[in-house]
Amino acid sequence: MQLKGTVLISCNCDYGCPCNFNALPTTGDCKGHWTWCVDSGRIDDVAMDGLNFSLCVDWPGAIHEGDGEALVLVDDRADDAQRAAVSRLIAGELGGPWGVLAWTWPTLHGPIPVPYEVDIAGVRSRVKAGDKLELEMEPITNAVTGAEITPGAVLPQGLVFKQGDFASSKTFRVNGEVEFEHPGKYTAVAPFEYSGP
């Protein structure tokens, strides 16, 4: 597996997300999402160039406590082989961040094919995946002055990304087998590059 592109991240935590720093989630539970927008790469002999897929998970506690319920979405342009490859990836069979985290979502729905609308625009990025997922990011603003601020993090040991920019969710909504809505919370946009297993 070799994949390279941009990942959009959002959850119910406060800006920055304590998980990035090995701390417990803001409210004690985690309602989180990742969308991987693949620029180039392969899963085994299956080309994944230009495809998008998302993972939305409702964990009752911290991620490392497990017992999450997950919804997997995949680009409706993907063929059967590409959908099967995403299934293997999310199941943790092929390494990457999923190889570490897959055990934490024992209940898995999908992958469900949906049309994607994606605009990668830094901290103003957005993604809409059918009627199942909508994320619109906006810059975090200073609570006193109203000025836009542009924090980020360098995470040398990061599983999902190594360096990313942080923003706020103008809209963050998941519908279907897993449901939650958390505007005004943590989002991030970052390049990713994975290989495995």
Secondary structure, DSSP 4 states (H G I P E B T S, - for coil): -EEEEEEEEEESSPTT-GGGGT---TTSSEEEEEEEEEEEEEETTEE-TT-EEEEEEEESS-GGG---EEEEEEETT--HHHHHHHHHHHTTTT-HHHHHHGGG--EEEEEEEE-EEEE--GGG-EEEETTTEEEEEE-EE-TTT--EE--EEE-TT-SS-SEEEEEEEEEEEE-SSS-EE-TTSEEEEEEEEEE--
